[in-house]
Amino acid sequence: MSDMHPNDRPLYIISVAAELVNMHPQTLRLYERRGLVAPKRQGKNRLYSQHDIERLIYIQQLTQELGINLAGVEKIIRLQNELEDLKVYKEQELMAIQRKLEELEYLKMARQTEIKDLKQRIRETTDEVGDQA
């Protein structure tokens, strides 16, 4: 649990979370059933994190300020999650490419050194042949 982001730490029981976001606890239960928020469980108690509170406020903005229904909210959140997953995947790809580029740069430098050494050996051999003539 020490590697958990502080905003993901379960802190608030449902009544406190509901009060923080000015919603009825039953609304929070509905949102959980719909998969819009996933509070941690401690026995039978739901424990909401700061991240959950922020998600609830966001849902509230979508529904109350923008007039989006819950089906629309579900779709928006699903698409945002997919975009976040894609971003993480692309960042990992980019890191792999960067590692490969570094590896190729190392190989390039090694080959350049080998070529330089071979040129030097050719000059030395040419000089020896010239001295013997």
C-alpha positions in Angstrom: 0.0 0.0 0.0 3.0 2.3 0.3 3.3 2.6 -3.5 -0.3 3.8 -3.7 -0.8 7.3 -4.9 -2.0 9.5 -2.0 -5.2 10.4 -3.9 -6.1 6.7 -4.2 -5.9 6.0 -0.5 -9.4 5.0 0.8 -10.4 7.6 3.4 -14.1 8.5 3.5 -17.1 6.4 4.4 -20.1 6.8 2.2 -21.9 9.3 4.4 -18.9 11.6 4.5 -18.2 11.2 0.8 -21.8 12.0 0.0 -21.7 15.1 2.1 -18.4 16.2 0.5 -20.0 16.1 -3.0 -23.5 17.2 -1.8 -25.1 14.0 -3.1 -27.3 11.4 -1.4 -25.5 8.2 -0.4 -28.0 6.2 -2.6 -26.7 8.2 -5.6 -23.1 7.1 -4.8 -24.4 3.4 -4.6 -26.1 3.9 -8.0 -22.9 5.3 -9.5 -21.0 2.3 -8.1 -23.4 -0.2 -9.6 -23.1 1.6 -13.0 -19.3 1.3 -12.7 -18.8 5.1 -12.6 -16.9 4.9 -9.3 -15.2 2.0 -7.5 -14.7 2.7 -3.8 -12.6 0.3 -1.9 -14.2 -2.1 0.6 -13.4 -2.6 4.2 -15.7 -5.3 5.3 -19.2 -4.0 4.3 -18.1 -0.4 4.3 -17.3 1.5 1.2 -14.3 3.8 1.5 -13.9 6.6 -1.0 -10.5 8.1 -1.9 -9.8 11.6 -3.0 -9.7 10.4 -6.5 -13.2 8.9 -6.1 -14.4 12.3 -4.7 -12.9 14.1 -7.7 -14.6 11.6 -10.1 -18.0 12.2 -8.3 -17.6 15.9 -8.7 -16.8 15.4 -12.4 -19.9 13.2 -12.9 -21.9 15.9 -11.1 -20.6 18.6 -13.5 -21.4 16.4 -16.5 -24.9 15.6 -15.4 -26.0 18.9 -13.8 -24.0 21.6 -15.6 -23.9 19.9 -19.1 -27.2 18.0 -18.9 -25.6 14.7 -19.9 -27.5 11.5 -18.8 -25.8 8.6 -17.0 -25.5 6.6 -20.2 -23.6 9.5 -21.7 -21.4 9.9 -18.6 -20.6 6.1 -18.8 -19.6 6.5 -22.4 -17.5 9.6 -21.7 -15.7 8.0 -18.8 -15.1 4.7 -20.8 -13.6 6.7 -23.7 -11.4 8.7 -21.4 -10.2 5.5 -19.8 -9.5 4.0 -23.2 -7.6 7.2 -24.2 -5.6 7.0 -21.0 -4.7 3.4 -21.6 -3.7 4.2 -25.2 -1.5 7.1 -23.9 0.2 4.8 -21.4 0.8 2.2 -24.2 2.2 4.8 -26.6 4.5 6.2 -23.9 5.8 2.6 -23.3 6.3 2.2 -27.0 8.2 5.5 -27.2 10.4 4.4 -24.3 11.2 1.1 -26.1 12.0 3.0 -29.3 14.3 5.4 -27.3 16.1 2.4 -25.7 16.5 0.9 -29.2 17.9 4.2 -30.6 20.4 4.3 -27.7 21.4 0.8 -28.4 21.8 1.6 -32.1 23.8 4.7 -31.3 26.2 2.6 -29.2 26.6 0.1 -32.0 27.2 2.9 -34.5 30.0 4.3 -32.3 31.5 0.8 -31.8 31.5 0.3 -35.6 33.1 3.7 -36.2 35.8 2.8 -33.8 36.4 -0.5 -35.5 36.6 1.2 -38.9 39.1 3.7 -37.5 41.2 0.9 -36.1 41.1 -1.0 -39.4 42.1 2.1 -41.4 45.0 2.6 -39.0 46.1 -1.1 -39.6 45.8 -0.7 -43.3 48.1 2.4 -43.1 50.5 0.5 -41.0 50.5 -2.4 -43.4 50.9 -0.2 -46.4 53.8 1.6 -44.7 55.5 -1.8 -43.9 55.1 -2.9 -47.5 56.5 0.4 -48.7 59.5 0.1 -46.4 60.2 -3.4 -47.7 60.2 -2.4 -51.3 
